[in-house]
Amino acid sequence: MRLAGKVAIVTGAGGGFGEGIARRFAAEGAKVAVVDLRGDAAAAVAASIGPAAIALTADVGVEADVNRVVADTVAHL
């Protein structure tokens, strides 16, 4: 597993390419913060990945949201 022991924050991970990236990173051993503006989509992806993932709702165009995502990722993963 190439990413064992690593943590990734994947934005736009509630669907499309971001979802695929989050799934691949988890499959390669990373813990993943699944971040999307659509919280329900992020939660569904994180739940399907399992305990190696957390879901976070954020707008990456808002600095406070980005800071919160980093802090939550550090705290939980």
N, C-alpha and C positions, 0 to 999 in steps of 0.2 A: 504494500500500500504506500504509494508515493507521498501522500499527504497526511500520514499518521502523525498525530501530535500538533497539527496545524489548525488554525481557526480562520475561517473565511467569512467575510460579510459580502453577500451577493445581493445587489439591488436589482429591482425589477424581477425578482425571483418568484412572483406569484403566477407566472406563466411565461410561455415563449422561451426565448434563449436563456433568460435568467433562471427559469425553472430548470432547464436542462443543465446549466452550469452548476446550480446548487446540488442537483442530484448526482452529477458526476463527481463533484468534490467530495460529497459524503461517501460515495462508493469507493473513492480512493483513500478514505480514512479520515478526512477532515471533519471537524465540527463546524456547522454552518448556521449563520444568522440569515434567515430567509426574510428579506426586507422588500416591502412593496407598499405602494400607496393604498392598495386594496387589502385591508387587513384580513378579510375573510379568505382571500386567495392565498395570502402568505401563510395563514394558519393551516389551510388544507394541504399545501405543499409540505410544510414542516411536519405535520402529523403523519403524512405518508412516508416521509424520510425516517421518522422515528426519533429516539432520544438524542441522536447526534445533531438535532436541529432545533432552533427556536424561531418563532415567528415574531416579526416586529413590523409595526405600521409606521411609515415615515414618508415624508416628502423630502427628497434629497436636495431640493432647491431651497430648503429652509435650514439655516445653520444650526438652530436649536435642535431640530430633529436629527441631524447628522451627529451632533454631540451626544444626544441621548442614545442613538443606536450604538455608538462606540462604547459608551458607558455600560449599557445593558449587555452588550456582547461580552465585555470583559467580566462583568459580574456573574453572568450565567454560563459562560462557556470557558 
